[in-house]
């Protein structure tokens, strides 16, 4: 995630940047979008859901992650991911 703003800045509007590294929660999605990613890719969460309960497990994982994203947006005062930007993030110390 540290390199994401630099990549987004380097490619500008010429390319859509997709983020695929360590996305596990709705919070992770919000952070990646705030840092400039146009979309995120989920791999491991899908695999966990699939292994647990097949298609129903994958559907549950997707619903859960989207619910977490909705909650994160609401708690941060955003109605849409489109309004996220780096200023909504804080650094951990």
DAWOFEN-V924144 format. One line per field, one symbol per residue. phi: phi as a letter, one per 40 degrees, with the letter a starting at -180 (. if undefined). A space follows every 10 residues. Layout:
phi = ???
This chain:
phi = .ccddccccc cfccbccbba agcbbccccd ccccchccab bbbcddcccc ccagdccccc ccdccccccd ccccccgbca ccccadcccb ccb
